Amino acid sequence: MMKFILGRKLKMTQIFQADTGKVVPVTMIEAGPCQVVQVKTLEKDGYRAAQVGFLTKRKISRPLLGHLKGLPNFRYLKEFLFDDQQAIAKGQQITADIFQAGEKVKVTGFSKGQGFQGVVKRHGFHGSPASHGHKDQLRMPGSIGATAPQHVFKGTRMAGRMGNEKISVLNLEVVDVQGKQNLIYLKGAVPGARNSLLLIQAPGEMPAVVTSDKSAEAKEEVKEERAPAAIPPNVS
């Protein structure tokens, strides 16, 4: 069983441990509150997953507006897989309180984009010597293949776009959890820039808290109170 939440990276700071007095570098993350938007089942969708919404925005598309009917206009929608032993329902609230200090979590995010970079920065090439006939060749890649196969092999390390890749970091320790402020402090660094989206997962059980739909309950009560109208007899 897994517990999960969406978060936003705020900044890095440091915390002094109360028992040892050591300085611990931590990443401050705004985790939740999130809400389960859709529950996908094995019978209908072919796999079990919970679609979770996080943060809101003012304008969304019409198809998404219909998908989020009765729910806030979420900015982010992400899916988390779960097994058949977990009881997850639509509308369930997920907060930072599901994690505790000392736990190990998995954090997934996208690394900082570096743009188009050369082979020295992108792949760690040493470059050519700075003298003895190497004019304007210091940071160039050099040969990219032999003469006989007159093509460049796939996978050859060359210049290109760097960064903005999906990265998962395992076994990050939860140093502190502030449930009222929706904050989680993780030891060390996490991928991504400030205000970037993070997916946080850890082994454990989700709290079985389901929000009741008051409008649906009221409609059911009104239907029960209304008696069927009497059919008048046929008058010949």
C-alpha positions as CSV (number, residue, x, y, z in Angstrom):
1,M,0.0,0.0,0.0
2,M,1.2,3.5,-0.8
3,K,0.3,7.0,0.4
4,F,0.8,9.9,-1.8
5,I,0.3,13.7,-2.2
6,L,1.2,16.5,-4.6
7,G,3.4,19.3,-3.5
8,R,5.1,22.5,-4.6
9,K,8.8,23.2,-4.0
10,L,9.2,26.4,-2.1
11,K,12.9,26.8,-1.1
12,M,15.8,25.3,0.7
13,T,16.6,26.2,4.3
14,Q,18.2,24.6,7.4
15,I,16.9,23.2,10.7
16,F,18.8,22.7,13.9
17,Q,18.3,19.4,15.5
18,A,17.0,19.7,19.1
19,D,18.9,16.7,20.5
20,T,22.3,17.1,18.8
21,G,22.3,20.7,17.7
22,K,23.5,19.8,14.2
23,V,22.4,21.8,11.2
24,V,20.3,19.8,8.7
25,P,19.8,21.2,5.2
26,V,16.1,20.7,4.2
27,T,13.8,21.5,1.4
28,M,10.5,23.2,2.3
29,I,7.6,21.8,0.3
30,E,3.9,23.0,0.3
31,A,2.2,19.6,0.3
32,G,-1.6,19.7,-0.3
33,P,-4.3,20.0,0.5
34,C,-5.2,17.8,-2.4
35,Q,-8.5,16.1,-3.5
36,V,-9.3,12.9,-5.3
37,V,-10.9,13.9,-8.6
38,Q,-11.4,10.4,-10.1
39,V,-10.9,6.8,-9.1
40,K,-10.0,4.5,-12.0
41,T,-10.9,0.8,-11.5
42,L,-9.6,-2.4,-13.0
43,E,-13.0,-3.3,-14.5
44,K,-13.6,0.0,-16.3
45,D,-10.2,1.4,-17.0
46,G,-7.9,-1.6,-16.9
47,Y,-5.8,-0.4,-14.0
48,R,-6.3,1.1,-10.5
49,A,-5.4,4.7,-10.0
50,A,-6.4,7.8,-8.2
51,Q,-6.4,11.1,-10.0
52,V,-5.5,13.9,-7.6
53,G,-6.0,17.6,-8.0
54,F,-3.7,20.3,-6.5
55,L,-3.8,24.1,-6.6
56,T,-6.5,26.1,-8.5
57,K,-6.7,28.5,-11.3
58,R,-9.3,30.8,-12.7
59,K,-9.7,29.6,-16.3
60,I,-9.9,26.0,-17.5
61,S,-11.1,24.4,-20.7
62,R,-14.7,23.3,-21.2
63,P,-13.9,19.6,-21.3
64,L,-11.9,19.9,-18.0
65,L,-14.7,22.0,-16.5
66,G,-17.1,19.1,-17.1
67,H,-14.6,16.6,-15.8
68,L,-14.3,18.7,-12.6
69,K,-18.0,19.2,-12.1
70,G,-18.7,20.0,-8.5
71,L,-15.0,20.3,-7.7
72,P,-12.5,23.3,-7.7
73,N,-10.7,24.3,-10.9
74,F,-7.5,22.4,-10.2
75,R,-4.3,23.5,-11.9
76,Y,-2.6,20.1,-11.7
77,L,-4.0,16.6,-12.1
78,K,-1.8,13.6,-11.5
79,E,-2.5,9.9,-11.2
80,F,-1.1,7.6,-8.5
81,L,-1.4,3.8,-8.7
82,F,-2.8,1.9,-5.7
83,D,-3.8,-1.7,-4.9
84,D,-7.2,-3.3,-4.3
85,Q,-6.6,-3.2,-0.5
86,Q,-6.8,0.6,-0.3
87,A,-10.2,2.3,0.1
88,I,-10.0,5.6,-1.9
89,A,-13.1,7.5,-3.0
90,K,-13.9,10.5,-5.1
91,G,-13.8,13.7,-3.1
92,Q,-11.4,12.4,-0.5
93,Q,-9.1,15.0,1.0
94,I,-5.4,14.4,1.3
95,T,-3.3,16.6,3.6
96,A,0.3,16.7,4.8
97,D,-0.6,14.9,8.0
98,I,-0.4,11.5,6.3
99,F,3.4,11.8,6.7
100,Q,5.4,11.7,9.9
101,A,8.9,12.7,10.8
102,G,11.4,10.0,10.3
103,E,9.7,8.4,7.3
104,K,11.4,7.8,4.0
105,V,9.7,9.1,0.9
106,K,10.1,9.1,-2.9
107,V,10.0,12.5,-4.6
108,T,9.5,12.8,-8.4
109,G,9.9,16.1,-10.3
110,F,11.4,17.7,-13.4
111,S,15.0,19.0,-13.3
112,K,15.9,22.6,-14.1
113,G,16.0,23.3,-17.8
114,Q,19.4,24.4,-19.1
115,G,18.5,25.1,-22.7
116,F,20.8,24.1,-25.6
117,Q,24.2,23.2,-24.2
118,G,27.5,21.8,-25.7
119,V,29.2,18.5,-25.0
120,V,31.4,19.9,-22.3
121,K,28.6,21.0,-20.0
122,R,26.1,18.4,-21.1
123,H,28.3,15.3,-21.1
124,G,31.4,16.3,-19.3
125,F,33.8,16.2,-22.3
126,H,37.3,17.5,-21.5
127,G,37.7,19.3,-24.8
128,S,40.8,19.7,-26.9
129,P,44.2,21.1,-25.8
130,A,44.4,24.9,-25.9
131,S,47.6,24.9,-28.1
132,H,49.6,23.0,-30.7
133,G,47.3,23.5,-33.7
134,H,43.9,23.4,-32.0
135,K,42.5,26.7,-33.0
136,D,38.9,27.2,-32.0
137,Q,38.6,23.6,-31.0
138,L,38.7,23.8,-27.2
139,R,35.1,22.9,-26.5
140,M,34.2,21.0,-29.6
141,P,33.3,17.3,-29.5
142,G,35.9,16.1,-32.0
143,S,35.3,13.1,-34.1
144,I,31.7,11.7,-34.2
145,G,32.5,8.5,-36.1
146,A,34.8,6.5,-38.3
147,T,35.1,6.6,-42.1
148,A,33.8,3.1,-42.9
149,P,30.2,3.3,-41.6
150,Q,29.2,6.5,-43.3
151,H,26.7,7.5,-40.7
152,V,26.5,8.6,-37.1
153,F,25.4,5.9,-34.7
154,K,22.3,6.4,-32.6
155,G,23.1,7.5,-29.1
156,T,26.3,9.4,-29.9
157,R,26.8,12.0,-27.3
158,M,26.5,15.4,-28.9
159,A,25.2,18.9,-28.1
160,G,21.5,19.4,-27.5
161,R,18.8,20.4,-25.1
162,M,19.8,19.8,-21.5
163,G,17.6,19.4,-18.4
164,N,13.9,19.4,-17.9
165,E,13.9,15.6,-17.4
166,K,11.8,13.6,-15.0
167,I,13.8,12.6,-12.0
168,S,12.9,10.5,-9.0
169,V,14.9,10.6,-5.7
170,L,14.4,7.7,-3.3
171,N,14.7,7.5,0.5
172,L,14.5,11.2,1.4
173,E,13.9,11.6,5.1
174,V,11.0,13.6,6.5
175,V,12.5,15.9,9.0
176,D,9.4,17.8,10.1
177,V,5.7,18.0,9.2
178,Q,3.5,21.1,9.9
179,G,0.0,20.0,9.1
180,K,-1.8,23.3,9.7
181,Q,0.6,25.1,7.4
182,N,0.6,22.2,4.8
183,L,4.4,22.1,5.0
184,I,6.8,19.2,4.8
185,Y,10.5,19.5,5.4
186,L,12.7,16.9,3.6
187,K,16.3,16.3,4.2
188,G,18.5,17.3,1.3
189,A,17.6,18.5,-2.2
190,V,14.8,17.6,-4.5
191,P,14.6,18.0,-8.3
192,G,13.2,21.1,-9.9
193,A,13.2,24.8,-9.6
194,R,11.2,26.9,-7.1
195,N,7.4,26.6,-7.3
196,S,7.7,23.4,-9.5
197,L,5.4,20.4,-9.0
198,L,6.5,17.4,-7.0
199,L,5.0,14.0,-6.5
200,I,5.6,12.6,-3.0
201,Q,5.0,8.9,-2.2
202,A,5.8,6.6,0.7
203,P,4.7,3.1,1.9
204,G,1.7,3.3,4.1
205,E,-2.1,3.5,4.2
206,M,-4.2,6.5,3.2
207,P,-6.7,7.9,5.7
208,A,-10.2,6.8,4.9
209,V,-11.7,10.3,5.0
210,V,-14.5,10.9,2.4
211,T,-16.2,14.2,2.0
212,S,-20.0,13.9,1.9
213,D,-21.9,15.5,-1.0
214,K,-24.6,17.5,0.7
215,S,-26.3,18.5,-2.5
216,A,-26.7,14.9,-3.6
217,E,-28.2,14.0,-0.2
218,A,-30.6,16.8,-0.3
219,K,-31.8,15.8,-3.8
220,E,-32.4,12.2,-2.6
221,E,-34.5,13.5,0.3
222,V,-36.6,15.7,-2.0
223,K,-37.3,12.7,-4.3
224,E,-38.4,10.5,-1.4
225,E,-40.7,13.2,0.0
226,R,-42.5,13.7,-3.4
227,A,-45.3,11.1,-3.8
228,P,-46.3,10.0,-7.3
229,A,-49.2,11.9,-8.7
230,A,-52.5,10.0,-8.8
231,I,-53.7,9.0,-12.3
232,P,-57.3,10.2,-12.9
233,P,-59.8,7.5,-14.1
234,N,-60.8,7.4,-17.7
235,V,-64.1,9.2,-18.2
236,S,-66.1,7.9,-21.1
